[in-house]
Amino acid sequence: MDASQGVEAQTLANAYLAISNGLEIIPIINKIDLPSADIERTKEMIEKSVGLPADDAIAVSAKTGLNVASILEAVVTLLPPPEGDPEAPLQALIFDSWFDPYKGVIVLARIINGKLSKGMKIKVMSNGRVFDVESMGVMTPKPVEIAELTAGEVGFFVATIKNVADTKVGDTITEVARPCAEALPGFEDIKSMVFAGLYTVDSLYTVDSHEHAMLRDALEKLRLNDASFSFEPESSVALGFGFRCGFLGLLHLEIIQERLEREYSLDLITTAPGVRYKITMTDGSVAEVDNPSRWPDPSEIETIEEPVIIAKILTNEEYVGGILKLVEDKRGRQKNFEYVSETRVLLTYELPLNEIVLDFYDRLKSVSRGYASLDYVLAGTWISPMVKMDILIGGDPVDALSIIVHRDFAYDRGRALVSKMRELIPRQMFEVAIQAAIGAKVIARETVTAIRKNVIAKCYGGDISRKRKLLEKQKEGKKRMKRIGKVDIPQEAFLAVLKVGEE
């Protein structure tokens, strides 16, 4: 815990998760070197909100190193040692792996039972592949080679593995000569919650198969070590070929995007993130839709269920008013309101996941001046009147700008979006209409006026009919141009979908 901020929402969520799994917890109060540090108040919050005795909480400063050694001593004395039988058949859990150009695949594993030694023939239980162990070691934190890893230890090993796909996270490794009876359960299957399209900037202007192949290779490499990340190919009339990707949340999306740009030198466009809706059709069938382009015909929809979260927001009492207004604007339903200390308030709200994926966190930090923390868990679904809103440029829908919104908020969202587009789309030689529409009904419109040449500049006085003739000729030319003209949509217009809510 932070000595100045106290217990935060994420701390509570992880503490409850650890307690429910029967784990021992050591309370540690960090940043005691800060002038605003209040150790006694933080201890009181630990006891009241987490329910742990805080008398023995270790007060440390990671910055100065004060009492850091006490944490290591507490880990040794208070936490139980790992269980496992060194004499049993080998049973090891893979929790990470990566490719080294000199050594091949390096695997990080925890030995649950048995021993792993150099020269041993091992088998990956999910695919039956057999490999020879060449070397192994532990991180101290630098890698140090050792002769064997035994039950309860965590370390890395190098075998004759050439493909990272052969060592998936959560897989079990055993010995060929003396295999274990069954595989370990691995990690809980995690479903993607937030979905967005990823495209390379080059796909806007050229059909560059090389860029597309590079993006696919990069996504495949990231997926091997991240079970919660998924992707499938998709194409957009506006953006070309790309991939529809699934993420755990917005932070996960930002991390994947940052890694793609930094590690693989890709220049990306991300479409507006959305969530997966459960749609019951009039014929009784049920469909799950995470992409606006696959939204069914409204006449065939019976009900739409959207995912709902339970959000815990921890903040100072002076910011409660602004936060309450924010969560009400986001269609929130209050579940609980409690004081965890004299000045700290814990708000529990039910919120649609769709409402928090765009700008909720930024606005929360803004109204609380940074003194609010948020944690949320998925809590089922509820029925909502969701609609697909299309953006039409010059009468043609742009699929990459389509979004799913609540019917009651569609007009405001559409009005804000077309106003933003009007600023971003450059003027053409003809008039360009920007419209927000739900089905065939246009709910908002803005017009980018045409660039006009002064065709009557050469007429000095004389008969007005000459001027009228020239203006009519120009008007006919504009009409013809409007029929065959193409509107160039800049990259900023696609980013506007992400930014419009923030204003």
C-alpha positions as CSV (number, residue, x, y, z in Angstrom):
1,M,0.0,0.0,0.0
2,D,1.0,3.6,-0.7
3,A,1.6,5.5,2.6
4,S,0.1,8.7,1.2
5,Q,-2.8,7.3,-1.0
6,G,-3.7,4.4,1.3
7,V,-5.6,1.3,0.1
8,E,-6.7,1.6,-3.5
9,A,-9.3,-0.3,-5.6
10,Q,-6.8,-2.6,-7.3
11,T,-5.3,-3.5,-4.0
12,L,-8.7,-4.5,-2.6
13,A,-9.5,-6.6,-5.7
14,N,-6.2,-8.5,-5.6
15,A,-6.3,-8.9,-1.8
16,Y,-9.7,-10.5,-2.0
17,L,-8.6,-12.8,-4.9
18,A,-5.6,-13.9,-2.9
19,I,-7.7,-14.5,0.3
20,S,-10.3,-16.5,-1.7
21,N,-7.5,-18.8,-3.0
22,G,-6.2,-19.4,0.5
23,L,-2.9,-17.5,0.1
24,E,-1.0,-15.9,3.0
25,I,-0.8,-12.1,2.8
26,I,1.9,-9.8,4.1
27,P,0.8,-6.1,4.4
28,I,3.6,-3.7,3.3
29,I,3.3,0.1,3.4
30,N,5.6,1.8,0.9
31,K,6.7,5.4,0.2
32,I,7.1,6.3,3.9
33,D,9.8,8.8,2.8
34,L,7.1,11.1,1.3
35,P,6.1,14.2,3.3
36,S,2.4,13.3,2.9
37,A,2.9,9.7,4.3
38,D,0.5,8.7,7.0
39,I,1.4,5.2,8.3
40,E,-1.3,5.1,11.0
41,R,-4.1,6.1,8.7
42,T,-3.0,3.5,6.2
43,K,-2.9,0.8,8.9
44,E,-6.5,1.8,9.8
45,M,-7.6,1.4,6.2
46,I,-6.0,-2.0,5.9
47,E,-7.9,-3.3,8.9
48,K,-11.2,-1.7,7.9
49,S,-11.3,-2.4,4.2
50,V,-9.2,-5.5,3.7
51,G,-9.9,-7.1,7.1
52,L,-6.2,-7.9,7.9
53,P,-4.4,-7.2,11.2
54,A,-2.1,-4.3,10.4
55,D,0.0,-4.1,13.6
56,D,2.8,-6.0,11.9
57,A,2.6,-4.2,8.6
58,I,6.1,-3.5,7.3
59,A,6.8,0.2,6.6
60,V,9.4,0.6,3.8
61,S,10.7,3.0,1.3
62,A,11.7,1.4,-2.0
63,K,13.3,4.6,-3.0
64,T,15.8,4.8,-0.1
65,G,15.9,1.0,0.6
66,L,14.7,1.5,4.2
67,N,13.4,-1.9,5.7
68,V,13.5,-3.7,2.3
69,A,15.4,-6.5,3.9
70,S,12.5,-7.0,6.4
71,I,10.3,-7.9,3.5
72,L,12.6,-10.7,2.4
73,E,12.8,-12.0,6.0
74,A,9.0,-11.9,6.2
75,V,8.7,-13.9,3.0
76,V,11.0,-16.6,4.4
77,T,9.4,-16.8,7.8
78,L,5.7,-16.1,7.2
79,L,5.0,-17.7,3.8
80,P,4.7,-21.5,3.6
81,P,7.2,-23.3,1.4
82,P,6.1,-24.7,-2.0
83,E,4.7,-28.3,-1.9
84,G,5.9,-31.0,-4.2
85,D,7.6,-34.4,-4.2
86,P,11.1,-34.5,-5.7
87,E,11.0,-38.3,-6.1
88,A,7.7,-38.3,-8.1
89,P,7.6,-38.3,-12.0
90,L,8.4,-34.9,-13.5
91,Q,5.5,-32.5,-13.7
92,A,6.4,-28.9,-14.7
93,L,4.2,-26.0,-15.7
94,I,5.2,-23.6,-18.5
95,F,4.4,-20.0,-17.7
96,D,6.5,-18.2,-20.3
97,S,8.7,-18.8,-23.3
98,W,10.5,-16.8,-26.0
99,F,12.8,-17.4,-28.9
100,D,16.5,-16.7,-28.7
101,P,18.3,-16.6,-32.1
102,Y,21.4,-18.4,-30.6
103,K,19.8,-20.9,-28.3
104,G,16.4,-21.5,-29.7
105,V,13.3,-21.5,-27.5
106,I,13.9,-20.6,-23.8
107,V,11.2,-21.9,-21.5
108,L,10.3,-20.5,-18.0
109,A,8.7,-23.2,-15.9
110,R,7.8,-24.1,-12.3
111,I,8.6,-27.7,-11.2
112,I,5.5,-29.0,-9.4
113,N,6.8,-32.6,-8.8
114,G,10.0,-34.5,-9.7
115,K,13.3,-33.2,-11.1
116,L,14.5,-31.7,-14.4
117,S,18.1,-32.4,-15.3
118,K,20.5,-31.9,-18.2
119,G,20.2,-34.6,-21.0
120,M,16.7,-35.7,-19.9
121,K,14.2,-36.5,-22.6
122,I,11.0,-34.5,-22.0
123,K,7.6,-34.5,-23.5
124,V,5.0,-31.7,-23.9
125,M,1.8,-33.3,-22.9
126,S,-0.6,-31.3,-25.1
127,N,1.0,-32.2,-28.4
128,G,3.2,-35.2,-27.5
129,R,6.4,-33.6,-28.9
130,V,9.7,-35.0,-27.5
131,F,12.8,-32.9,-26.8
132,D,16.3,-33.2,-25.2
133,V,17.1,-30.8,-22.4
134,E,20.4,-29.0,-23.1
135,S,20.8,-26.6,-20.2
136,M,18.9,-25.0,-17.4
137,G,19.3,-22.3,-14.8
138,V,17.7,-19.8,-12.5
139,M,17.3,-16.0,-12.5
140,T,19.2,-14.3,-9.7
141,P,18.2,-11.8,-11.4
142,K,20.8,-12.5,-14.0
143,P,20.6,-16.0,-15.6
144,V,22.9,-18.5,-13.8
145,E,23.2,-22.1,-15.1
146,I,22.7,-25.0,-12.6
147,A,22.7,-28.8,-12.9
148,E,19.1,-29.5,-12.1
149,L,15.7,-28.0,-11.1
150,T,13.7,-29.8,-8.4
151,A,10.2,-29.7,-7.0
152,G,9.1,-26.2,-5.8
153,E,11.8,-24.4,-7.9
154,V,11.2,-21.9,-10.7
155,G,13.8,-21.7,-13.5
156,F,14.5,-21.7,-17.2
157,F,15.6,-24.4,-19.5
158,V,16.8,-24.8,-23.1
159,A,16.0,-27.9,-25.1
160,T,16.0,-28.9,-28.8
161,I,12.8,-26.8,-29.3
162,K,12.9,-24.7,-32.5
163,N,9.3,-23.4,-32.5
164,V,7.7,-21.3,-29.8
165,A,4.3,-22.7,-30.7
166,D,5.4,-26.0,-29.3
167,T,5.6,-24.5,-25.7
168,K,2.3,-22.8,-25.0
169,V,1.7,-21.1,-21.7
170,G,-0.1,-23.3,-19.2
171,D,1.2,-26.6,-20.8
172,T,2.6,-29.5,-18.8
173,I,6.1,-31.0,-19.3
174,T,6.9,-34.5,-18.2
175,E,9.7,-37.1,-18.6
176,V,9.5,-39.6,-21.5
177,A,10.9,-42.5,-19.5
178,R,8.7,-41.9,-16.4
179,P,5.7,-39.8,-17.4
180,C,3.3,-38.3,-14.9
181,A,-0.3,-39.6,-14.7
182,E,-2.1,-36.5,-15.8
183,A,-1.4,-33.0,-17.1
184,L,-1.7,-30.0,-14.8
185,P,-4.9,-27.9,-15.1
186,G,-2.9,-24.9,-16.4
187,F,-4.4,-21.5,-16.3
188,E,-8.1,-20.5,-16.4
189,D,-9.3,-19.8,-19.9
190,I,-9.7,-16.1,-20.3
191,K,-12.1,-14.6,-22.8
192,S,-11.5,-11.4,-24.6
193,M,-13.7,-8.5,-23.4
194,V,-12.8,-5.6,-25.7
195,F,-12.4,-5.7,-29.5
196,A,-10.8,-3.4,-32.0
197,G,-9.5,-3.5,-35.5
198,L,-5.8,-3.1,-36.2
199,Y,-4.6,-1.9,-39.6
200,T,-1.3,-0.6,-40.9
201,V,-1.2,3.0,-42.1
202,D,0.1,1.8,-45.5
203,S,-3.2,-0.2,-46.1
204,L,-5.0,3.2,-46.4
205,Y,-3.1,4.1,-49.5
206,T,-1.8,0.8,-51.1
207,V,-2.7,-2.8,-51.0
208,D,0.7,-3.7,-49.5
209,S,0.8,-7.5,-48.8
210,H,4.2,-7.2,-47.2
211,E,3.0,-4.8,-44.5
212,H,-0.1,-7.0,-43.9
213,A,2.1,-10.2,-43.6
214,M,4.4,-8.4,-41.1
215,L,1.4,-7.4,-39.0
216,R,0.1,-11.0,-39.1
217,D,3.5,-12.4,-38.0
218,A,3.8,-9.9,-35.2
219,L,0.3,-10.8,-33.9
220,E,1.0,-14.5,-34.1
221,K,4.2,-14.1,-32.0
222,L,2.4,-12.0,-29.4
223,R,-0.5,-14.6,-29.1
224,L,1.9,-17.5,-28.4
225,N,2.7,-16.0,-25.0
226,D,-0.6,-14.3,-24.3
227,A,-3.6,-16.6,-24.0
228,S,-6.0,-13.7,-23.5
229,F,-5.2,-12.1,-26.8
230,S,-7.0,-13.2,-30.0
231,F,-7.2,-12.0,-33.6
232,E,-8.9,-12.9,-36.9
233,P,-8.5,-11.3,-40.4
234,E,-11.0,-8.7,-41.5
235,S,-11.2,-6.2,-44.3
236,S,-12.6,-2.7,-44.5
237,V,-13.6,-0.7,-47.5
238,A,-12.0,2.4,-45.9
239,L,-8.9,0.9,-44.4
240,G,-8.1,-2.1,-46.5
241,F,-7.0,-5.5,-45.0
242,G,-6.4,-5.7,-41.2
243,F,-7.3,-7.8,-38.1
244,R,-10.1,-7.8,-35.6
245,C,-8.4,-8.3,-32.2
246,G,-9.7,-9.2,-28.8
247,F,-8.2,-7.9,-25.6
248,L,-8.9,-8.1,-21.8
249,G,-9.4,-4.4,-21.5
250,L,-8.1,-1.0,-22.7
251,L,-4.8,-1.3,-20.9
252,H,-4.2,-4.7,-22.6
253,L,-5.0,-3.0,-26.0
254,E,-2.6,-0.2,-25.3
255,I,0.2,-2.6,-24.3
256,I,-0.3,-4.8,-27.5
257,Q,-0.4,-1.7,-29.7
258,E,2.7,-0.2,-28.1
259,R,4.6,-3.5,-28.4
260,L,3.6,-3.8,-32.1
261,E,4.9,-0.3,-32.8
262,R,8.1,-0.5,-30.7
263,E,9.2,-4.1,-31.2
264,Y,8.0,-4.7,-34.8
265,S,8.3,-1.1,-36.1
266,L,4.7,-1.0,-37.4
267,D,2.7,2.1,-38.0
268,L,-0.9,1.3,-36.9
269,I,-4.4,2.6,-37.0
270,T,-6.8,1.3,-34.3
271,T,-10.5,1.5,-34.8
272,A,-12.9,2.4,-32.0
273,P,-12.9,-0.4,-29.3
274,G,-16.2,-2.1,-28.7
275,V,-17.5,-5.1,-26.7
276,R,-19.3,-8.4,-27.6
277,Y,-23.1,-8.3,-27.6
278,K,-25.4,-11.3,-27.2
279,I,-28.2,-10.9,-29.7
280,T,-31.4,-13.1,-29.6
281,M,-33.0,-13.2,-33.1
282,T,-36.7,-13.3,-33.8
283,D,-36.4,-16.9,-35.0
284,G,-35.0,-17.9,-31.5
285,S,-31.3,-18.2,-32.6
286,V,-28.6,-16.5,-30.5
287,A,-25.6,-14.7,-32.1
288,E,-22.5,-13.1,-30.5
289,V,-21.4,-9.9,-32.3
290,D,-18.2,-8.0,-31.6
291,N,-17.9,-6.1,-34.9
292,P,-20.4,-3.4,-36.1
293,S,-20.0,-4.7,-39.7
294,R,-21.6,-7.9,-38.6
295,W,-24.6,-6.3,-36.9
296,P,-27.8,-8.0,-38.0
297,D,-30.8,-6.3,-39.6
298,P,-32.8,-4.5,-36.8
299,S,-36.1,-6.2,-38.0
300,E,-34.6,-9.6,-37.1
301,I,-33.5,-8.7,-33.6
302,E,-35.6,-9.7,-30.6
303,T,-33.3,-8.6,-27.7
304,I,-29.8,-7.3,-27.2
305,E,-27.7,-8.1,-24.1
306,E,-24.6,-6.1,-23.4
307,P,-21.9,-7.1,-20.9
308,V,-22.0,-5.5,-17.5
309,I,-19.2,-4.9,-14.9
310,I,-19.1,-4.3,-11.2
311,A,-16.8,-1.3,-10.7
312,K,-15.2,-0.3,-7.4
313,I,-14.1,3.3,-7.3
314,L,-12.0,4.5,-4.3
315,T,-11.7,8.3,-3.9
316,N,-11.5,11.2,-1.5
317,E,-14.9,12.5,-0.3
318,E,-14.5,16.0,-1.9
319,Y,-14.6,14.4,-5.4
320,V,-17.6,12.1,-4.8
321,G,-20.1,14.6,-6.4
322,G,-18.3,14.8,-9.8
323,I,-17.7,11.0,-9.9
324,L,-21.4,10.3,-9.1
325,K,-22.4,12.5,-12.1
326,L,-19.9,10.7,-14.3
327,V,-21.2,7.2,-13.5
328,E,-24.8,8.3,-13.9
329,D,-24.0,9.7,-17.3
330,K,-22.5,6.3,-18.1
331,R,-25.8,4.5,-17.3
332,G,-24.4,3.3,-13.9
333,R,-26.6,1.7,-11.1
334,Q,-25.4,2.2,-7.6
335,K,-24.8,-1.0,-5.5
336,N,-22.9,0.3,-2.5
337,F,-21.5,3.5,-0.9
338,E,-19.2,3.3,2.1
339,Y,-16.5,5.2,4.0
340,V,-13.4,3.1,4.4
341,S,-11.8,5.9,6.4
342,E,-12.8,9.4,7.6
343,T,-12.0,10.9,4.2
344,R,-11.9,7.9,1.7
345,V,-15.1,6.6,0.0
346,L,-15.6,3.3,-1.8
347,L,-18.3,3.4,-4.5
348,T,-19.6,0.2,-6.0
349,Y,-21.5,0.5,-9.3
350,E,-22.9,-1.7,-12.0
351,L,-21.8,-0.2,-15.4
352,P,-22.1,-1.3,-19.0
353,L,-18.7,-2.4,-20.3
354,N,-19.4,-0.5,-23.5
355,E,-19.5,2.8,-21.6
356,I,-16.0,2.5,-20.0
357,V,-14.0,1.3,-23.0
358,L,-13.5,4.8,-24.6
359,D,-12.9,7.6,-22.2
360,F,-14.2,6.6,-18.7
361,Y,-10.8,6.2,-17.0
362,D,-9.5,9.5,-18.3
363,R,-12.6,11.4,-17.2
364,L,-12.5,9.7,-13.8
365,K,-8.9,10.9,-13.3
366,S,-9.9,14.4,-14.5
367,V,-12.9,14.9,-12.1
368,S,-11.0,13.4,-9.2
369,R,-7.7,15.3,-10.0
370,G,-6.0,11.9,-10.0
371,Y,-7.2,10.9,-6.5
372,A,-9.5,8.0,-7.7
373,S,-8.6,4.4,-8.4
374,L,-10.8,2.0,-10.4
375,D,-11.1,-1.8,-10.5
376,Y,-13.8,-3.8,-12.2
377,V,-14.9,-7.4,-12.8
378,L,-17.3,-8.8,-15.4
379,A,-20.7,-9.5,-13.8
380,G,-23.0,-10.8,-16.5
381,T,-25.2,-9.0,-19.0
382,W,-28.4,-6.9,-19.1
383,I,-30.9,-6.1,-21.9
384,S,-30.4,-2.7,-23.6
385,P,-31.7,-1.0,-26.7
386,M,-28.4,-0.8,-28.6
387,V,-28.3,0.4,-32.2
388,K,-25.7,0.5,-34.9
389,M,-24.8,4.1,-36.0
390,D,-23.2,4.5,-39.4
391,I,-21.2,7.5,-40.6
392,L,-21.9,8.4,-44.2
393,I,-19.4,10.5,-46.2
394,G,-20.9,11.8,-49.4
395,G,-23.8,9.4,-49.1
396,D,-21.6,6.3,-48.7
397,P,-21.2,4.5,-45.3
398,V,-17.6,4.3,-44.0
399,D,-17.5,0.9,-42.3
400,A,-14.5,1.6,-40.1
401,L,-16.4,4.6,-38.5
402,S,-19.5,2.6,-37.5
403,I,-20.2,2.2,-33.8
404,I,-22.7,0.5,-31.5
405,V,-24.4,3.0,-29.1
406,H,-27.4,3.1,-26.7
407,R,-30.5,4.4,-28.5
408,D,-31.0,7.2,-26.0
409,F,-27.4,8.6,-26.5
410,A,-27.3,8.1,-30.3
411,Y,-28.3,11.6,-31.3
412,D,-25.7,13.3,-29.0
413,R,-23.0,11.0,-30.1
414,G,-23.9,11.3,-33.7
415,R,-24.0,15.1,-33.5
416,A,-20.6,15.3,-31.8
417,L,-19.0,12.9,-34.3
418,V,-20.2,14.6,-37.5
419,S,-19.1,18.0,-36.1
420,K,-15.7,16.6,-35.5
421,M,-15.5,15.1,-39.0
422,R,-16.5,18.4,-40.5
423,E,-13.3,19.9,-39.1
424,L,-11.1,17.0,-40.2
425,I,-12.2,16.2,-43.8
426,P,-10.6,18.7,-46.2
427,R,-12.7,20.7,-48.6
428,Q,-13.2,19.3,-52.1
429,M,-14.2,20.9,-55.4
430,F,-17.8,19.7,-54.6
431,E,-20.0,19.8,-51.5
432,V,-19.5,16.8,-49.1
433,A,-22.4,15.8,-46.8
434,I,-21.3,14.1,-43.5
435,Q,-24.2,12.2,-41.9
436,A,-24.8,10.0,-38.8
437,A,-27.6,7.4,-39.5
438,I,-29.3,4.6,-37.7
439,G,-30.5,2.3,-40.5
440,A,-32.2,4.6,-43.1
441,K,-32.9,7.4,-40.7
442,V,-30.3,10.3,-40.6
443,I,-30.0,11.7,-37.1
444,A,-27.3,14.3,-37.6
445,R,-25.7,16.1,-40.6
446,E,-22.9,18.5,-41.3
447,T,-21.7,19.8,-44.7
448,V,-18.2,20.5,-45.9
449,T,-18.7,23.4,-48.4
450,A,-17.2,23.2,-51.8
451,I,-14.1,25.2,-53.0
452,R,-15.6,27.6,-55.5
453,K,-13.8,29.4,-58.3
454,N,-15.0,32.9,-59.1
455,V,-16.2,32.2,-62.7
456,I,-17.8,35.7,-63.2
457,A,-14.6,37.6,-62.3
458,K,-14.0,38.3,-66.0
459,C,-17.5,39.8,-66.6
460,Y,-17.3,43.6,-66.2
461,G,-20.9,44.9,-66.1
462,G,-23.1,44.0,-69.1
463,D,-26.1,41.7,-69.3
464,I,-26.9,39.6,-66.1
465,S,-27.8,36.6,-68.3
466,R,-24.1,36.1,-69.1
467,K,-23.3,35.8,-65.4
468,R,-26.3,33.5,-64.8
469,K,-25.2,31.2,-67.7
470,L,-21.6,30.9,-66.2
471,L,-23.0,30.2,-62.7
472,E,-25.4,27.5,-64.1
473,K,-22.6,25.9,-66.0
474,Q,-20.5,25.8,-62.8
475,K,-23.4,24.3,-60.9
476,E,-23.8,21.5,-63.4
477,G,-20.1,20.8,-63.2
478,K,-20.3,20.5,-59.4
479,K,-23.2,18.1,-59.7
480,R,-21.3,15.9,-62.1
481,M,-18.2,16.0,-60.0
482,K,-20.3,15.1,-56.9
483,R,-21.5,11.9,-58.7
484,I,-18.1,10.6,-59.6
485,G,-15.8,12.4,-57.1
486,K,-14.1,10.4,-54.2
487,V,-13.6,12.0,-50.8
488,D,-10.1,11.5,-49.3
489,I,-10.6,10.7,-45.6
490,P,-7.5,11.5,-43.5
491,Q,-6.2,9.2,-40.7
492,E,-7.2,11.8,-38.1
493,A,-10.9,11.1,-38.9
494,F,-10.7,7.5,-37.7
495,L,-9.0,8.6,-34.5
496,A,-11.8,11.1,-34.0
497,V,-14.1,8.2,-33.0
498,L,-11.8,7.6,-30.1
499,K,-11.4,11.2,-29.1
500,V,-15.0,12.6,-29.5
501,G,-16.2,11.4,-26.0
502,E,-13.4,13.1,-24.2
503,E,-14.7,16.6,-25.1
